[in-house]
Amino acid sequence: MKAIMKEAIEAASRVGRKAAASESLTSETKQKLAQLRANGYVVFNHCVGTKAFADLQKFVASRIEDDLAFTTPCLAQKKIDQERDADLIAHNFKVSKSELVERELVFSREQVRDYEQVIDEFGPSTLTLPMPQDPAMYSLWLDDKVRSVIEAYMGFAPILKEAYIRRNFPCTYRVMNHKWHRDTNHRKHLLKAFIFFTDCDIETGAHHYVAGSVQDERFRENRYFEDAEIDAAYPMESGKQIVSTVPAGTIILEDTRGLHKAGIPKRSYRDLGFAVFVPHNVLNRKEPLYSVDANTVQALSPFQRKYIPKSSIK
């Protein structure tokens, strides 16, 4: 009964958010939509090599390296002890930040002097950059070509629930997203966009996805899966495992209810933007995992503004 009520409320919440009729879709959108429906993912490369994207690349790098605008406390791989922290290692550090703080496995803002010191002294596996207050960034997260496919796939305009950037480094110990898993943000409607701010290959932490796994009934337990399990079920020669070796500027749209994982860089680092799209629900009072100022929102198009929940506007 609760599930039926929830679906009814969500359906009512979509009033005025209906997607464009299929006959009005461009041929490109129809092609991308077919690929997304068949495989669970689709690739966009229209930003690759553009000056506008190059400017955003530089902006992201400066926010991380010069402004030190990443979030803390942050897990420090160099503070992990293999014997003492064996329990956390076994569970891929799936614990609260407060527990990591209590066990002194993090570094805090007051310990940060400069970017090089952070890398050398603490060895973070990931630095997370909150969404910058910049209309150009939000316009990228809500790119018109990508939005048209999102709405056609879902049948309505969802909301942007999460928006952030991660810089991933080589690391000794895997954290949660390094293991195969399915996202559970929503049972029926969930899409995630991955925006590559750096060239990505197998050496710099390529993203992995199992094509067609959204509808596959295997591996439905709510846990992380080992490489050996997935490799046995979907051998590389089957073509099901998709490894995203792509240039900067690529956007990959995925139904992450399918099996996926983040690759671990073996050298350098990988900068990746994340956008999570779920249905609007008037009764969901949880704030989105980002905040945006009113001026930035006003600089967006009316179609893009529809994706920004009022609770995220500060």
Secondary structure as GFF3:
##gff-version 3
##sequence-region A 1 314
A	DSSP	alpha_helix	2	13	.	.	.	ID=ss1
A	DSSP	three_ten_helix	22	24	.	.	.	ID=ss2
A	DSSP	alpha_helix	27	39	.	.	.	ID=ss3
A	DSSP	beta_strand	41	44	.	.	.	ID=ss4
A	DSSP	alpha_helix	51	65	.	.	.	ID=ss5
A	DSSP	beta_strand	74	75	.	.	.	ID=ss6
A	DSSP	three_ten_helix	77	79	.	.	.	ID=ss7
A	DSSP	alpha_helix	86	90	.	.	.	ID=ss8
A	DSSP	alpha_helix	97	102	.	.	.	ID=ss9
A	DSSP	beta_strand	106	107	.	.	.	ID=ss10
A	DSSP	three_ten_helix	109	111	.	.	.	ID=ss11
A	DSSP	alpha_helix	115	122	.	.	.	ID=ss12
A	DSSP	beta_strand	126	130	.	.	.	ID=ss13
A	DSSP	alpha_helix	135	141	.	.	.	ID=ss14
A	DSSP	alpha_helix	144	154	.	.	.	ID=ss15
A	DSSP	beta_strand	159	168	.	.	.	ID=ss16
A	DSSP	three_ten_helix	176	178	.	.	.	ID=ss17
A	DSSP	beta_strand	191	196	.	.	.	ID=ss18
A	DSSP	three_ten_helix	202	204	.	.	.	ID=ss19
A	DSSP	beta_strand	207	210	.	.	.	ID=ss20
A	DSSP	alpha_helix	227	233	.	.	.	ID=ss21
A	DSSP	three_ten_helix	236	238	.	.	.	ID=ss22
A	DSSP	beta_strand	241	244	.	.	.	ID=ss23
A	DSSP	beta_strand	251	254	.	.	.	ID=ss24
A	DSSP	beta_strand	260	262	.	.	.	ID=ss25
A	DSSP	beta_strand	270	278	.	.	.	ID=ss26
A	DSSP	alpha_helix	294	298	.	.	.	ID=ss27
A	DSSP	alpha_helix	302	305	.	.	.	ID=ss28
A	DSSP	three_ten_helix	310	312	.	.	.	ID=ss29
###
